[in-house]
């Protein structure tokens, strides 16, 4: 429950288009609005640089700066994760689904364009939010229970082995044990519902803006990183093929 409340709090703080936040957050939201003005300016400059200064349909997203580096994963990390998995499997065997700790619900499927927008933004970010996955990957008993229900032939060792099989030899540090060079190495249906449902403020902002665009108008998203009160970097990520007239 505390995690869900924290997600809601973060959303209010990071999305300038969110409903009115508590009074104490107003200053932060004003500062964020200034940062987004900077992001839109950088987007326009980037479009000029690639020769499409008048191409409409480019959204913006501001995501946290991500400084993790790819390193070989120590055996101790894999061992710690395996231990956590065995605890979760043991809990599932001993308790019913009503006793699973509450977490975020599995999100409904996104339409294709929204899903591509999320993928483009996350790939440009590199997974700042994933870094909090550490040696537990946000896994909860409910996710493991769902996997075990889909694979009733697997014993405890088989369930653990299925998850361990997707651990990359190299992962982002600091970061999640599944955070490889190309993103998460764990199939989506095995991931925590937190991983599948969570949208950072930058993604919420871009998805909200996407709803205001006419069908076929979206071209892509300019993803910039926030480092404290400054905007750093930025990259154009195309999410839809350009029309014949653009």
C-alpha positions as CSV (number, residue, x, y, z in Angstrom):
1,X,0.0,0.0,0.0
2,X,2.8,2.4,0.8
3,X,4.4,1.7,-2.6
4,X,1.2,2.6,-4.4
5,X,0.9,5.8,-2.4
6,X,4.5,6.6,-3.3
7,X,3.8,6.1,-7.0
8,X,0.8,8.5,-6.8
9,X,3.0,11.0,-5.0
10,X,5.8,10.8,-7.6
11,X,3.2,11.2,-10.4
12,X,1.9,14.5,-8.8
13,X,5.4,15.8,-8.4
14,X,6.7,15.0,-11.9
15,X,3.8,15.6,-14.2
16,X,2.8,19.2,-14.8
17,X,-0.4,18.1,-16.4
18,X,-1.5,16.0,-13.4
19,X,-4.4,17.1,-11.2
20,X,-3.8,19.8,-8.6
21,X,-1.1,18.6,-6.2
22,X,-0.8,19.6,-2.6
23,X,0.2,23.2,-1.9
24,X,3.7,22.2,-0.9
25,X,4.4,20.8,-4.4
26,X,3.3,23.9,-6.4
27,X,6.9,25.4,-6.5
28,X,8.3,22.1,-7.8
29,X,5.6,22.0,-10.5
30,X,6.4,25.5,-11.6
31,X,10.1,24.5,-11.8
32,X,9.1,21.5,-13.8
33,X,7.1,23.7,-16.2
34,X,10.2,25.8,-16.8
35,X,12.2,22.6,-17.5
36,X,9.6,21.5,-20.1
37,X,9.9,24.9,-21.8
38,X,13.6,24.1,-22.1
39,X,12.9,20.6,-23.4
40,X,10.6,21.9,-26.1
41,X,13.2,24.5,-27.2
42,X,15.8,21.7,-27.4
43,X,13.4,19.6,-29.4
44,X,12.8,22.4,-32.0
45,X,16.6,22.9,-32.3
46,X,17.1,19.1,-32.8
47,X,14.5,19.1,-35.6
48,X,16.2,22.0,-37.3
49,X,19.5,20.1,-37.1
50,X,18.1,17.1,-38.9
51,X,16.4,19.2,-41.6
52,X,12.8,18.9,-40.5
53,X,12.1,22.2,-38.6
54,X,8.4,22.3,-39.5
55,X,7.5,18.7,-38.9
56,X,4.6,18.6,-36.4
57,X,3.6,15.7,-34.1
58,X,6.8,15.5,-32.0
59,X,6.1,15.0,-28.3
60,X,8.5,15.7,-25.4
61,X,9.4,13.6,-22.4
62,X,11.6,14.5,-19.5
63,X,13.1,11.5,-17.7
64,X,15.6,11.2,-14.8
65,X,19.2,11.2,-15.6
66,X,20.6,7.6,-15.6
67,X,24.3,7.1,-14.8
68,X,24.5,3.3,-14.4
69,X,27.1,1.4,-16.3
70,X,27.2,-2.1,-17.7
71,X,29.3,-4.5,-15.7
72,X,29.6,-8.2,-15.3
73,X,27.2,-9.3,-12.6
74,X,28.8,-10.7,-9.5
75,X,27.8,-14.3,-8.5
76,X,26.7,-12.9,-5.1
77,X,24.0,-10.9,-6.8
78,X,22.6,-13.9,-8.6
79,X,22.7,-15.9,-5.4
80,X,20.8,-13.2,-3.5
81,X,18.2,-13.0,-6.2
82,X,17.8,-16.8,-6.2
83,X,17.4,-16.8,-2.4
84,X,14.6,-14.1,-2.8
85,X,12.9,-16.3,-5.5
86,X,12.9,-19.3,-3.2
87,X,11.3,-17.3,-0.5
88,X,8.6,-16.2,-2.8
89,X,7.9,-19.7,-4.1
90,X,7.8,-21.0,-0.6
91,X,5.2,-18.3,0.3
92,X,3.1,-19.2,-2.6
93,X,3.1,-22.9,-1.7
94,X,2.2,-22.1,1.9
95,X,-0.4,-19.3,1.5
96,X,-3.4,-18.5,-0.7
97,X,-3.7,-15.6,-3.2
98,X,-5.7,-13.6,-0.6
99,X,-2.6,-13.3,1.4
100,X,-0.4,-11.9,-1.3
101,X,0.9,-8.4,-0.5
102,X,-1.0,-5.7,-2.4
103,X,0.8,-4.2,-5.4
104,X,-0.1,-2.4,-8.6
105,X,-2.7,-4.2,-10.8
106,X,-1.6,-5.6,-14.2
107,X,-2.2,-2.7,-16.7
108,X,-4.6,-3.1,-19.7
109,X,-2.9,-3.5,-23.1
110,X,-1.9,-0.2,-24.7
111,X,-2.8,0.6,-28.3
112,X,0.1,0.1,-30.6
113,X,1.2,3.8,-31.0
114,X,1.1,4.3,-27.2
115,X,3.2,1.2,-26.7
116,X,5.7,2.3,-29.2
117,X,5.9,5.7,-27.5
118,X,6.6,4.0,-24.2
119,X,9.2,1.8,-25.7
120,X,11.0,4.7,-27.5
121,X,11.0,6.8,-24.3
122,X,12.3,4.0,-22.1
123,X,15.0,3.0,-24.5
124,X,16.3,6.5,-24.7
125,X,16.2,6.8,-20.9
126,X,18.1,3.6,-20.3
127,X,16.0,2.6,-17.3
128,X,16.4,5.0,-14.5
129,X,13.3,3.6,-12.7
130,X,14.5,0.0,-13.3
131,X,17.6,0.8,-11.3
132,X,15.6,0.5,-8.1
133,X,15.0,-3.2,-8.9
134,X,18.3,-4.2,-7.3
135,X,18.6,-7.9,-6.4
136,X,14.8,-8.3,-6.1
137,X,13.5,-7.1,-9.5
138,X,10.4,-5.8,-7.8
139,X,9.0,-9.4,-7.8
140,X,6.2,-10.1,-5.5
141,X,4.4,-13.3,-4.6
142,X,1.4,-12.4,-6.9
143,X,3.6,-12.4,-10.0
144,X,5.3,-15.6,-9.0
145,X,2.0,-17.2,-8.2
146,X,0.6,-16.3,-11.7
147,X,3.7,-17.8,-13.3
148,X,3.3,-21.0,-11.3
149,X,-0.4,-21.2,-12.2
150,X,0.5,-21.0,-15.9
151,X,3.2,-23.7,-15.4
152,X,1.8,-26.2,-12.9
153,X,4.2,-28.9,-14.0
154,X,7.2,-27.0,-12.5
155,X,8.4,-27.8,-9.0
156,X,10.1,-25.2,-6.8
157,X,13.5,-25.7,-8.4
158,X,12.0,-25.5,-11.9
159,X,10.3,-22.2,-11.1
160,X,13.5,-20.7,-9.8
161,X,15.5,-22.1,-12.7
162,X,13.0,-20.5,-15.2
163,X,13.7,-17.1,-13.7
164,X,17.4,-17.5,-13.4
165,X,17.7,-18.6,-17.0
166,X,17.0,-15.0,-18.1
167,X,19.6,-13.3,-15.9
168,X,22.1,-11.5,-18.1
169,X,25.9,-12.0,-17.6
170,X,26.3,-8.3,-17.6
171,X,23.8,-5.8,-16.1
172,X,23.6,-2.2,-15.3
173,X,25.2,-1.1,-12.0
174,X,23.6,0.2,-10.0
175,X,20.5,-1.4,-11.4
176,X,18.2,-4.4,-11.6
177,X,19.7,-7.9,-12.0
178,X,17.7,-8.1,-15.3
179,X,18.7,-4.7,-16.6
180,X,20.9,-5.7,-19.6
181,X,22.4,-3.6,-22.3
182,X,19.2,-3.6,-24.4
183,X,16.8,-3.3,-21.5
184,X,15.0,-5.9,-19.4
185,X,15.9,-9.4,-20.3
186,X,12.9,-10.9,-18.5
187,X,9.8,-11.7,-20.6
188,X,7.0,-9.2,-19.9
189,X,4.6,-11.9,-18.6
190,X,7.2,-12.9,-15.9
191,X,7.9,-9.4,-14.8
192,X,6.5,-7.7,-11.7
193,X,3.3,-5.9,-12.2
194,X,5.1,-2.9,-10.9
195,X,7.5,-3.1,-13.9
196,X,4.6,-3.5,-16.3
197,X,2.3,-0.8,-14.8
198,X,4.6,2.0,-13.6
199,X,4.8,5.1,-15.8
200,X,7.2,7.8,-14.8
201,X,6.2,11.5,-14.9
202,X,7.9,12.0,-18.3
203,X,5.9,9.1,-19.8
204,X,2.7,10.3,-18.3
205,X,3.3,13.7,-19.8
206,X,4.0,12.3,-23.3
207,X,1.0,9.9,-23.2
208,X,-1.3,12.7,-22.1
209,X,-0.1,14.9,-25.0
210,X,-0.5,11.9,-27.4
211,X,-4.2,11.8,-26.7
212,X,-4.6,15.4,-28.1
213,X,-3.0,14.6,-31.5
214,X,-5.1,13.5,-34.4
215,X,-4.7,10.0,-35.8
216,X,-1.6,9.8,-38.0
217,X,-0.2,13.1,-36.7
218,X,2.3,11.6,-34.3
219,X,5.9,11.4,-35.5
220,X,8.0,10.7,-32.4
221,X,9.2,11.9,-29.1
222,X,12.1,14.0,-28.0
223,X,13.5,12.5,-24.8
224,X,15.6,14.7,-22.5
225,X,17.1,13.9,-19.1
226,X,16.7,15.8,-15.9
227,X,19.7,16.3,-13.6
228,X,18.4,18.2,-10.6
229,X,17.2,21.5,-11.9
230,X,18.9,21.2,-15.3
231,X,18.1,19.5,-18.6
232,X,20.9,17.4,-20.0
233,X,21.2,15.6,-23.3
234,X,18.2,14.8,-25.5
235,X,17.4,12.5,-28.4
236,X,14.7,12.3,-31.1
237,X,13.0,9.0,-31.2
238,X,10.7,8.3,-34.1
239,X,7.6,6.2,-33.2
240,X,5.7,6.4,-36.5
241,X,6.8,6.3,-40.1
242,X,6.8,9.7,-41.7
243,X,4.0,10.4,-44.2
244,X,4.7,10.8,-47.9
245,X,4.3,14.5,-47.6
246,X,6.5,15.2,-44.5
